[in-house]
Amino acid sequence: MTAPARGFPESEYRARLQRAQRGMAAVGCDALLLTTEADILYFTGFLTRFWESPTRPWFLILPAAGDPVAVIPAIGAALMARGWIADIRTWPAPQPEDDGVSLLADTLTELLGPRARVGLPMGLETQLRMPLTDWARLQALCGLRFDGDSGLVAGLRAVKSEAEIAAIRATCAVAGRAFARVTEIARAGVPLDQVFRDFQRLCLEEGADWVPYLAGAAAPGGYEDVISPATTEPLRPGDVLMLDTGLRRDGYFCDFDRNYAVGPPSPAVREAHAALVAAVEEVAAALRPGQTAAQLHGALRAALSPHGEPGGGRLGHGLGLQLTEGLSLIPEDRTVLEAGMVITLEPGIVLGPGRMLVHEENVVLRETGAEFLSPPAARDIPVLEG
C-alpha cells in the first residue's frame, strides 16, 4: 500500500481554524494564544525538530475572526512561510532583554484592542512554553484578560479528521513493518541495548522520521515494568522481550508494543499473550461512541479477569500529535468517547511477583466500533531463536 502524501492541504488547516473560531464564539473568547509544539503544529503544519532547543519561545495567535498570526523567532520564518500562514512577525531571538515579549504584546493589542479576553490551554498536559518573568511582563504590557480556553484546543485535537487518521495509520504501518523484522535483530545472546539500537534503525529504514520513544524489557517469564531503558544484559532462552515504540511520521505518533518469546514460550506466557490479544479484540469490537473512558477501562479488566489478575493503572490513552494526549483509561476519567478519537488499548496481566505481560494496540473509534490502525497482533506469541 502506498503511504499517504505528507502534510495537509490548506483546506485542512482552515477547517481546524473554523472549528476553533466557532468554539471561541461559544465560550466568549476573542483569541487563543498558543505556545507549544503540538498546538502550533496542529493549526499551522510547522514541523521541525528545533523544538528540542528550549532557548526560543514561539507564539501563535488565533483571533476569533480572521487568519492566525505567527510571532516567532526569525530563524523559523522561512519554514513557517512555506505553509499557509501569511502574517509572520519575527524578532532576532534569542534576545534576553526582550525575547519577543513586546512584539507579542503589540500584536495582541493591534489585533484585539485593549480589553479582549485571550484564552490559553490550561488543563492537564498543557504548559506555558515561555519564561514566567516574560509571562508577567506580557500581561503588564498589554493589559488583556488572559484566561483558560475551557478545554477548547484539547477538544478539537481529540477528534481526528480523516486526514489525521490516515496519517496515524501510516505511522502505525511503519512501526508494524519494523516489528515484523525483529527476528532479524533479536535472538538469544544479543544484548538488549543492541536490540534497542537496531530496532530504531529498522524504524528509520521503514519510513519513520524519528523515534522519540522506545522502551521495553527482557526477563524470564515476563517483565517487571514497561518504561525502562535498555541494559547490556543479553537475551536468554525463556525471556520475554517487549518493545514499545512511539515513532513519528509527518508529525503524528504511533504507540504500541509487541512481545516476543526467546525460544519456546512457557504455557503461562503463551496463554497470557493469547488472552491479552483476545481481550483487546473483544473490547474493540464492542466499543461505541457514548461510552466513557472509565467504562472502557472496566471492559478491558473484565475481559481479562477470567484469565488471571489484570494489570493495574492506566490501560490506554489518547494518541495523535503527542505520544499520550487527552483521555486516560482509568476508573476516574469520565470523558465521553466520540467517533474520530484515536485511542491506545493497553491491558496487562500479572504472571507472578515482578512478572507481567502488556499488550498495546492503536484504534480509531467509529460509529460501529473500533478500527485498528496498528497491524493487529496474532494470538500466538512470536518466537525468537533461543
C-alpha positions in Angstrom: 0.0 0.0 0.0 1.3 3.5 -0.9 1.7 5.7 2.1 -0.4 8.9 2.1 1.3 12.1 1.0 3.0 14.1 3.7 1.4 17.2 5.1 -2.1 18.5 4.6 -3.8 20.9 2.2 -4.6 24.4 3.3 -8.3 23.4 3.5 -7.5 21.0 6.4 -5.9 23.8 8.4 -8.7 26.2 7.6 -11.3 23.7 8.7 -9.4 23.4 12.1 -9.3 27.2 12.4 -13.1 27.5 11.7 -13.9 24.9 14.3 -11.7 26.8 16.8 -13.4 30.1 15.9 -16.8 28.6 16.4 -15.6 27.3 19.8 -14.3 30.7 20.7 -17.6 32.3 20.0 -19.3 29.7 22.2 -17.1 30.3 25.2 -16.8 34.1 24.8 -13.1 34.2 23.8 -11.6 36.8 21.5 -8.5 34.9 20.6 -6.3 31.9 21.5 -2.6 32.2 22.3 -0.7 29.0 21.7 2.9 28.4 22.7 3.6 24.6 22.4 4.8 22.4 19.6 1.7 20.2 19.2 -0.8 23.1 19.3 1.1 25.2 16.9 1.7 22.3 14.6 -2.0 21.4 14.7 -3.0 24.8 13.3 -0.1 25.6 11.0 1.7 22.5 9.9 5.0 23.9 11.2 7.0 20.7 11.7 10.6 21.0 12.9 12.9 19.3 15.4 14.1 22.7 16.5 11.6 22.5 19.4 14.3 20.3 21.1 16.1 23.6 21.9 14.4 25.3 24.9 16.0 28.7 24.2 13.5 30.3 22.0 9.7 30.8 22.6 7.2 30.6 19.8 3.7 32.1 19.7 0.6 31.7 17.5 -2.4 33.9 17.8 -5.8 32.6 16.6 -8.2 35.5 16.5 -12.0 34.9 16.8 -12.2 36.2 13.2 -9.6 36.3 10.5 -6.4 34.3 9.9 -3.8 33.3 12.5 -0.7 35.4 13.2 2.7 33.8 14.0 5.0 35.7 16.3 8.2 33.7 16.1 12.0 33.8 16.2 13.4 34.9 12.8 15.2 31.6 12.4 11.8 30.0 11.8 10.4 32.5 9.3 11.4 30.7 6.1 9.9 27.4 7.3 6.7 29.0 8.5 6.3 30.8 5.2 6.3 27.5 3.3 2.9 26.7 4.9 -0.4 28.6 4.8 0.3 31.3 7.4 0.7 34.7 5.7 1.2 37.0 8.7 4.5 36.1 10.3 6.2 38.6 12.7 9.7 37.9 13.9 12.4 39.1 16.2 16.1 38.2 16.3 15.9 35.6 19.1 17.4 34.9 21.5 17.2 38.4 22.8 17.3 38.1 26.6 16.3 41.7 27.3 13.1 41.3 25.3 12.6 37.9 23.8 9.6 38.6 21.7 7.5 39.9 24.6 6.9 43.5 23.3 6.3 42.3 19.8 3.7 39.8 21.0 2.1 42.4 23.2 1.9 44.9 20.4 0.5 42.3 18.0 -2.2 41.2 20.5 -3.2 44.8 21.2 -3.3 45.6 17.4 -5.4 42.6 16.6 -7.8 42.6 19.6 -7.8 46.1 21.2 -7.1 46.7 24.9 -10.0 44.8 26.6 -10.1 41.5 24.9 -10.2 38.0 26.5 -7.4 35.7 25.4 -7.7 32.0 26.0 -4.8 29.7 26.7 -4.8 25.9 27.1 -4.6 25.4 30.9 -5.8 21.9 31.6 -4.0 18.6 32.0 -1.0 18.0 29.8 -0.6 21.7 28.9 2.3 24.1 29.6 3.2 27.7 29.1 6.3 27.5 27.0 7.9 30.8 27.9 9.7 32.1 31.0 7.4 33.1 33.8 9.1 36.5 34.0 8.2 37.1 30.4 4.7 36.0 31.0 4.3 38.5 33.8 5.7 41.2 31.6 3.4 40.4 28.7 0.4 40.7 30.9 1.6 44.1 32.3 2.4 45.4 28.8 -0.9 44.7 27.0 -3.4 44.7 29.9 -5.6 42.0 28.3 -7.5 39.4 30.2 -5.8 36.0 29.9 -7.9 33.0 30.8 -8.2 29.3 30.2 -9.6 28.2 26.9 -12.3 26.0 28.5 -10.6 22.9 27.0 -11.3 24.1 23.5 -7.9 23.2 21.9 -7.7 19.8 23.6 -11.3 19.0 22.5 -10.5 19.9 18.9 -7.4 17.8 18.8 -9.1 14.8 20.4 -11.4 14.2 17.5 -9.3 13.5 14.4 -10.2 14.3 10.8 -9.9 11.6 8.2 -6.7 13.1 7.0 -5.2 12.8 10.5 -6.4 9.3 10.9 -4.7 8.4 7.6 -1.5 10.0 8.9 -1.6 8.0 12.1 -2.4 4.8 10.2 0.7 5.4 8.0 2.8 5.9 11.2 1.5 2.7 12.6 2.3 0.9 9.4 5.9 2.0 9.7 6.2 0.5 13.2 4.3 -2.6 12.1 6.9 -3.3 9.4 9.7 -2.7 11.9 8.2 -5.1 14.4 7.8 -7.7 11.6 11.6 -7.6 11.2 12.6 -8.1 14.9 13.6 -11.7 14.1 16.5 -10.1 12.1 18.0 -8.3 15.1 17.0 -10.3 18.2 17.9 -13.8 19.4 19.5 -15.4 22.5 22.9 -13.8 23.2 22.2 -10.4 21.7 22.4 -7.6 24.4 19.2 -5.7 24.9 20.7 -2.3 24.3 21.9 -3.6 20.8 18.3 -4.7 20.1 17.1 -1.2 21.0 19.6 0.5 18.7 18.9 -1.9 15.9 15.1 -1.6 16.3 15.4 2.2 16.0 17.4 1.6 12.8 14.6 -0.7 11.4 12.0 2.0 12.2 14.0 4.6 10.3 14.6 2.2 7.4 10.8 1.6 7.2 9.9 5.3 7.0 10.0 6.8 10.5 11.1 10.4 10.6 12.5 9.8 14.1 12.0 7.6 17.1 11.3 9.8 20.1 10.2 7.0 22.3 11.4 3.4 22.8 11.1 1.4 25.9 10.9 -2.3 26.7 12.3 -5.1 28.8 13.5 -8.7 28.6 13.2 -11.1 31.5 12.3 -14.8 32.1 8.6 -15.4 32.1 7.6 -11.8 31.8 8.9 -8.4 32.9 8.7 -6.1 35.8 7.9 -2.7 34.1 7.3 -1.2 30.7 9.2 2.1 30.8 12.8 1.0 31.3 15.8 1.9 29.1 17.8 -0.9 27.8 20.5 -2.7 29.7 23.6 -4.5 28.4 22.2 -7.9 29.5 22.0 -10.4 26.7 18.7 -12.1 25.8 18.4 -15.6 27.2 16.2 -18.6 26.4 13.0 -18.3 28.4 13.0 -14.5 28.3 10.0 -12.5 27.1 11.2 -9.5 25.1 8.9 -6.5 24.9 9.5 -3.5 22.7 7.2 -0.4 23.0 7.7 2.3 20.4 6.3 5.8 19.8 7.8 6.7 16.5 6.9 9.7 14.5 6.0 10.2 10.8 4.8 13.5 9.4 4.3 14.9 12.9 2.0 12.1 14.2 2.8 9.3 16.6 2.0 5.7 16.9 2.3 4.0 20.3 2.1 0.2 20.5 4.2 -2.7 21.7 4.9 -6.3 20.7 6.1 -9.3 22.8 8.4 -12.0 21.7 9.4 -15.3 23.3 13.1 -16.1 23.3 13.0 -19.8 22.5 9.8 -21.8 23.1 7.4 -19.9 25.5 6.1 -21.4 28.7 2.4 -22.4 28.8 1.8 -19.4 31.1 3.4 -16.9 28.8 1.7 -18.4 25.7 -1.7 -18.3 27.4 -1.3 -14.8 28.8 -0.3 -13.4 25.4 -3.3 -15.0 23.7 -5.6 -13.7 26.5 -4.3 -10.2 26.1 -4.8 -10.1 22.3 -8.3 -11.7 22.6 -9.3 -9.1 25.3 -8.3 -6.2 23.0 -10.1 -7.8 20.1 -13.3 -8.3 22.2 -13.3 -4.8 23.7 -12.5 -3.1 20.4 -15.5 -4.9 18.7 -17.9 -3.7 21.4 -16.6 -0.1 21.7 -19.1 2.6 20.7 -19.4 6.4 20.9 -21.1 7.5 24.1 -19.2 5.1 26.3 -16.7 6.7 28.8 -13.0 6.2 29.2 -13.8 4.7 32.6 -16.2 2.2 31.1 -13.6 1.2 28.5 -11.1 0.7 31.4 -13.6 -1.5 33.1 -14.3 -3.5 30.0 -10.6 -4.3 29.4 -10.3 -5.5 33.0 -13.4 -7.6 32.8 -12.3 -9.2 29.6 -9.0 -10.3 31.2 -10.3 -11.3 34.6 -11.2 -15.0 33.6 -7.5 -15.4 32.6 -5.7 -14.1 35.6 -5.1 -10.9 37.5 -5.4 -7.8 35.2 -2.6 -5.3 35.5 -3.5 -2.1 37.3 -3.1 1.6 36.4 -3.8 3.2 33.1 -4.9 0.8 30.4 -4.6 3.2 27.4 -4.8 6.8 26.4 -5.4 9.3 23.6 -2.9 9.5 20.7 -2.0 11.9 18.0 0.5 14.8 17.7 1.7 13.7 21.1 2.6 10.2 22.3 -0.1 10.5 25.0 -2.8 13.1 24.8 -6.2 13.7 26.2 -8.1 10.9 27.9 -6.8 8.2 30.1 -8.3 4.7 30.5 -8.6 4.9 34.3 -11.7 4.5 36.6 -11.8 8.3 37.3 -11.8 9.5 33.7 -15.4 10.3 32.6 -14.5 11.6 29.2 -17.3 10.6 26.7 -15.8 8.8 23.7 -16.6 10.3 20.3 -16.2 8.9 16.8 -12.9 10.0 15.4 -11.0 9.7 18.7 -7.7 7.7 18.4 -7.1 5.6 21.4 -4.5 3.1 22.6 -5.8 -0.1 24.2 -3.1 -1.3 26.7 -4.2 -4.0 29.0 -1.7 -6.0 31.1 -1.8 -9.3 33.0 0.1 -10.4 36.1 2.1 -13.6 35.8 3.6 -13.6 39.3 5.7 -11.4 41.6 7.5 -8.9 39.5 6.3 -10.5 36.2 3.7 -9.3 33.8 2.8 -9.0 30.1 1.4 -5.9 28.5 -0.2 -5.7 25.0 -1.0 -2.4 23.2 -2.8 -1.6 20.0 -3.9 1.7 18.4 -7.5 2.1 17.2 -9.8 4.8 15.9 -13.4 4.9 17.2 -16.0 4.7 14.5 -19.8 4.8 14.9 -19.9 1.0 14.6 -16.9 0.1 16.6 -13.1 0.4 16.7 -11.0 0.2 13.6 -7.4 -1.0 14.1 -4.7 1.4 13.0 -1.8 -0.7 14.2 -1.5 -4.0 12.4 -3.2 -6.3 14.9 -1.0 -8.9 16.7 -1.7 -12.6 16.3 -2.7 -14.5 19.5 0.4 -16.8 19.2 3.4 -15.0 20.6 6.2 -14.7 18.1 9.3 -16.8 18.9 12.8 -15.7 18.5 15.8 -18.0 18.1 16.7 -19.3 21.6 
